[in-house]
């Protein structure tokens, strides 16, 4: 059975995240942040992509799979049900559907990890994405 990984970098260093990805056999990171910049060192798009490439891991940023600003604000305030509702509405948009299909196809082809900020996948929109992809592919989801 294929495995779909998710990972959040909230409490980690870039080295630790890359180490967990390598240990799990992840071949491509799918960045599902609406804004791929970060105040945490090593997690802005260009630097992260370059560091992953050095480690032999691919990088794809699917911006349309990020949470809209109201969803991010709800998640920050711990209103997870509200965030999920906002994100589910966003996922109905054509651009998000297209990128969800891309992510699903990538997961069908090779081991991927959905990357976002939150350490706890249960409080993050990547849980919704993992549910959708695993439902389509009948794969196991592992939170790294």
C-alpha positions as CSV (number, residue, x, y, z in Angstrom):
1,X,0.0,0.0,0.0
2,X,1.4,3.4,-0.9
3,X,2.1,5.9,1.9
4,X,1.3,9.6,1.9
5,X,3.3,11.6,4.4
6,X,2.5,15.0,5.9
7,X,4.9,17.2,7.8
8,X,4.8,20.5,9.6
9,X,7.9,22.5,10.5
10,X,6.6,24.6,13.3
11,X,8.8,23.2,16.0
12,X,11.7,22.0,13.8
13,X,14.9,23.0,12.1
14,X,15.3,22.6,8.4
15,X,17.9,19.8,9.0
16,X,15.5,17.9,11.2
17,X,12.7,18.2,8.7
18,X,14.9,17.0,5.9
19,X,16.2,14.1,8.1
20,X,12.6,13.0,8.8
21,X,11.7,13.2,5.1
22,X,14.7,11.1,4.1
23,X,14.1,8.5,6.8
24,X,10.6,8.1,5.5
25,X,11.7,7.7,1.9
26,X,9.9,10.8,0.6
27,X,10.9,11.6,-2.9
28,X,9.0,14.9,-3.4
29,X,7.8,17.6,-1.0
30,X,4.5,19.2,-2.0
31,X,4.4,22.6,-0.3
32,X,0.8,23.4,0.4
33,X,1.2,26.8,1.9
34,X,-0.7,29.7,0.3
35,X,2.4,31.9,1.0
36,X,5.7,30.0,0.7
37,X,7.7,32.4,2.8
38,X,8.5,31.9,6.4
39,X,10.1,33.7,9.4
40,X,11.6,30.3,10.4
41,X,15.1,30.0,9.0
42,X,15.3,27.6,6.0
43,X,11.7,27.4,5.1
44,X,11.2,30.1,2.5
45,X,10.4,28.6,-0.9
46,X,13.8,29.2,-2.7
47,X,16.0,28.2,0.1
48,X,13.8,25.2,1.1
49,X,13.7,24.0,-2.6
50,X,17.5,24.3,-2.9
51,X,18.2,22.5,0.4
52,X,15.8,19.7,-0.5
53,X,17.4,19.3,-3.9
54,X,20.8,18.9,-2.2
55,X,19.3,16.1,-0.2
56,X,17.9,14.4,-3.3
57,X,14.3,15.4,-2.7
58,X,12.1,17.2,-5.2
59,X,10.0,20.2,-4.4
60,X,6.7,21.4,-5.8
61,X,4.7,24.4,-4.6
62,X,1.0,24.1,-5.1
63,X,-0.2,27.5,-3.9
64,X,-3.9,26.9,-4.6
65,X,-3.8,24.1,-2.0
66,X,-3.0,26.6,0.7
67,X,-5.6,27.9,3.2
68,X,-7.1,31.3,2.4
69,X,-6.3,34.0,5.0
70,X,-9.6,33.6,6.9
71,X,-8.8,29.9,7.3
72,X,-5.3,30.6,8.5
73,X,-6.7,33.1,11.1
74,X,-9.2,30.5,12.3
75,X,-6.5,27.9,12.7
76,X,-4.3,30.3,14.6
77,X,-7.1,30.9,17.0
78,X,-7.7,27.1,17.5
79,X,-11.0,27.2,15.6
80,X,-10.2,24.0,13.6
81,X,-13.8,23.2,12.5
82,X,-14.1,26.8,11.1
83,X,-10.8,26.4,9.3
84,X,-11.9,23.1,7.8
85,X,-15.1,24.6,6.6
86,X,-13.4,27.6,5.0
87,X,-10.8,25.3,3.4
88,X,-13.4,22.8,2.1
89,X,-15.1,25.8,0.3
90,X,-11.8,26.8,-1.1
91,X,-11.1,23.3,-2.4
92,X,-14.3,23.5,-4.5
93,X,-12.6,26.3,-6.6
94,X,-11.4,25.1,-10.1
95,X,-7.8,26.2,-9.5
96,X,-7.7,24.2,-6.2
97,X,-9.3,21.2,-7.9
98,X,-6.6,21.3,-10.6
99,X,-3.8,21.4,-8.0
100,X,-5.4,18.7,-5.9
101,X,-5.5,16.5,-9.0
102,X,-1.8,17.3,-9.5
103,X,-0.9,16.3,-5.9
104,X,-2.9,13.1,-6.2
105,X,-1.1,12.2,-9.4
106,X,2.3,12.9,-7.7
107,X,1.3,10.7,-4.8
108,X,0.3,7.9,-7.2
109,X,3.7,8.0,-8.9
110,X,6.0,8.3,-5.9
111,X,6.3,8.9,-2.1
112,X,5.4,12.5,-1.4
113,X,5.0,14.6,1.8
114,X,2.5,17.5,2.1
115,X,4.4,20.3,3.9
116,X,2.9,23.1,5.9
117,X,3.7,25.1,9.1
118,X,1.6,23.5,11.9
119,X,3.3,20.8,13.9
120,X,0.0,19.0,14.6
121,X,-1.5,17.8,11.4
122,X,-4.9,17.5,13.0
123,X,-5.0,21.3,13.3
124,X,-3.8,21.9,9.8
125,X,-5.5,22.0,6.4
126,X,-3.0,19.4,5.2
127,X,-5.1,16.8,7.1
128,X,-8.0,17.7,4.7
129,X,-5.8,17.3,1.7
130,X,-4.4,14.0,3.0
131,X,-7.9,12.7,3.5
132,X,-8.9,13.6,-0.1
133,X,-5.7,12.1,-1.6
134,X,-5.8,8.9,0.5
135,X,-9.5,8.5,-0.4
136,X,-8.7,8.7,-4.1
137,X,-5.7,6.4,-3.9
138,X,-6.5,4.1,-0.9
139,X,-3.1,4.9,0.6
140,X,-2.0,5.1,4.2
141,X,-1.3,8.6,5.7
142,X,1.7,9.1,8.0
143,X,2.3,12.3,9.9
144,X,6.1,12.7,10.2
